[in-house]
């Protein structure tokens, strides 16, 4: 099997993959994730409860869970001045840059702690990668996040990177500034109060992510 490295967001289509019938508000359905070797990633398919019970043994899904369909709200345009943790995680997942793996993991833990997303499953792949599946409580979209297995000595640096990203700053540029200040070429407080608050929140969320169990697979 190909090495699966595509961690894009898998959107909910609102209809049964098998019958094509649209889900009704409040209807129970099942989300299933399948490997897609052509794209080195994953494909999402949703099934009505009846279809899932009839087909689940034949489908061979990599991961699956039970959900309840909620009609999406009417979208209202919003002026976004600064990215919050939710929009930042979405952007980083869509960009899918390997260097943001650690930040994505911390952001997902923060959002789970805020109950904006829920962890539905954890799976190990054949290439020794551990991936975590999260479902957006509002949209039903599935976020696929690789667990980077952070070591304790790495956590503080990742928390600081996340804090800078939430402030709209480039972590690489900020680290260059810190290096210059350490060499006596700059001055001022290296970490703003906003960075400290975001870092503290990320630390708490990361600790909870280590102890929380995923939702039960159906």
Helices and strands as residue ranges (DSSP letters): E 28-36, G 37-39, E 41-48, H 49-59, E 63-68, H 85-95, G 98-100, H 101-113, E 117-124, E 130-136, E 142-147, H 152-166, H 171-182, H 193-211
